[in-house]
């Protein structure tokens, strides 16, 4: 349907706030996340998750993230990926991510469309019993994203380097520990109150029939619409189709 009707006109809410503070009260010490990888298992309580998101949010505020800014992740399926997603959306940012086993060209074909300003990456990936280096790919991806001003590296594999092989001058690079120290206050989380049509995250088509297309997902989980061309320009989050 186009033009798409406006739903819940006048309502304001926040995606991350609704996930972190559900309407049904939960025990703060009960598990919020149980994460398992090939090399570790982690149980994170609601209290711990909220504190970790608050720390990440303070870091994002310190680097100037604004409502509508895009944040990209080059991350595996682990708790820190959830934390970065929730911290981004708590401020009205828009999240997107790829697995670190994706190649440089695949990543740039997607990320260049949306012009992210912050980039989270794992320093390495452990898969099928082996550690796979990714920092060289991270450097190439960062070099190809002139919109970035901040890169944050998670120490997913502690005994591997978190140094970029290429250090473009247009970005500041932080380990996640250093990123959290940008603001060491105990200021509480804030949540941008936004209309239900506010984009939450961006997905991508498979690329099997041509260029990768970006799909922007809003708070209503069934409402997804593709951009009509590979290069997305503002106001792409307003769901206007683009000429082919």
N, C-alpha and C positions, 0 to 999 in steps of 0.2 A: 504494500500500500504506500503510495506516495502522493502528496506529502503525508508523512506519518503524523498521526494526531498526537497531541500533547497529553500525556497521562498524569493524573494526580497533580493538576495545576496548583501551584502555591505551596506544595509540600516540600520540606527540607529534611535531609537525612544524610548519613554517612555510612558507606559500605563497611569500612573497617570498624567503626564504632559498634555497628550491629553484630559483627562477628565476635568482637572482643568482649562485649558486654551484652549478652543475649537477654531477652526479656525474662526468661526463666532463670532464676538465680542459680549459680553454680558454686560449688565449693572451690575457693581459690587454690586449694592444694590438690585438687583432683586433676587428672591428666587432661590437657587440652590437645596435645600432640604426642603421638608415639611414632617416632621416626626410626626407620631401620635401613641401613645401607649394607654393603658387603663387608665393611670393616668396623662398624659400630652400631649401637642401638641407643636411642635417647628418648627419655620420657620428659616432657616439658609440662609443668603445671600451668593453670590459668594465670596464676600470679606471676610466674616466671615469664610467660609469653607476653603478658602486658608490659612488664618491665623491659624486656628485650625490644619490643616495638617502640616503647617510649625512648629508649636510648638511640635507636636508629632514627626515629623521628627528629630528635634533637640534632643529630648530625645533618639530616637533610635540611632542617631549618638553617643551620649554620652555613651551609653552602648555597643558600638562597633559593631552594626549590619553591616554585609558585604553583598556584592552582592552574591546571591545564598542561603543565610541563610533563613531558614524557620521560620515563625512567626505564632503562633496559637492563635485563639480567642475562648473563651468560653462565647459567647455574644448573647444578644438578638438583635432584629432588631431595632437599634436606630442609631442616627447620629454618635456617637463615634465609632461604628463598621465600618462605612464608612471612618471616619477619619483615623483609625488605618490601614485599608486596603490600602488607598491611600498613607499614609506615608511609609508603608512597601514597596510597589511597586515602589515608587519614588526613592528608594535607590537600587533597583534591588533585594529586598527580595521577597520571595514567601509566599503568604498568604494562610491560611486554617482556617476553623472555624466550630464550632458546637454550637447549641443552648444550653443554660445552663440547659434546662430540660433533657438533655441527661445524662445517668448514667455514673458512673466512668469507668466501664469495656468497655462500648461502646466508650467512649472518648479515653481510652488508646489503645484499639485495632486499632484505627485510627491514633492517634498522635504518637504512638511509632514507626510506620512505617517510619515517615518522619523526626524524630529527630529535633524538633523545638528548637530554642535557646531563644526565647522570647515568653512569654505567657500573653495575655490580658484576663482578666476575669471580669464579673460583680460580685458585692458583693451580689446580691440577684435578684430574678426575680418576677415580678408581673404578675399573669396570672389568668384569670377567677375570678377576684375579690379578689384574695388572694395573699399575699406575700409568696414566697417560698425561704427558705434559701438555699444557694449554696456554702458557703465558706468551709463547711466540705468536700464537693465533690471536690472543687478546691484544697484543701490541699492534698487529696488522689491522684488526677491527677498529681499535681506537684511532689509529692513523686515518682511517677512512670515514670517520664521523666528526666533521668539523664543528658540529653543533654541541659537542660535549664540552663541559667545563670541569667535570669531576669524575674520577674513576676510583672505585672502592674494591679492594681485593680481599676476599674471604680466604683464610688459610684452611681450605677444605682438606688438604693433605699436609700436615704440619712440617714434615721433613723436606718439603719441596719449596723452591724459591717463589716469592711473591713479587719479584722484580719484573717490570716490563722490559722486553727485549728492545722495544722501540719506545721512546719517550717524547711524544709530540709536545711542542711548546704550548699548545692551546689548552692543555688540561693540567689539573693538579691530581696526583695519584696518592692514595692513602691505603695503608692496610686497614682492615676493619677496626682493629684496636685503636689505631690513630684517629680514625674517623669518629669513633665514639667519644674520643677525648676533645673533639672540637667544642663540645659543650658538656661540661661535667656537672652542671647544675642538676637539681632534683625537680625541675619544673615538671608539672603534670602534663600528660598528653592533652592535646587539643584536637578537635575534629572539625574540619571544614563542613559546614552545613550546606548541602548542595541539592539541586533539583534531581528528581529520579532519573532524568535523561542524561545526567553527567556520565561521560565515559569512565569505565573502570579499568579495562585492560584491552589490549589489542592482540588478536590472533592473526594467523596467516593461512592463505590457501597453500595447497601442496606444491603448486608450480608445475604439475604434470601436463597442463594444457597451455602453458605460456608463463608469463611473468607471475611472481608471487603477488597476491592481492591481500590487502590488509582489511581485517574485519574488526570493527570497534564494538565492544560489548558494554552495555550500560547496566545499571543496577538491576533492572528487570531482566532476569537471566535468559529469557526466551527471545529477547529483542536484539537481533544481530543483523546488521546490514553491511554489505561490502562497499568499499570505495570503488568507483568505476574506472580507476586507472591506477597504475603502479605508483606514480608520484602523488603524494597527498599534500594538499595545501590547506591552510586555514581558510574557512571554518569547517574543516573536515569533521570535527566532532559534532557538527550540527546536522549531520546525516544527509547533506545535499548530494545527489548523485553527480558524478563528474562525466563530462563528455568523453566518448570513446574515440 
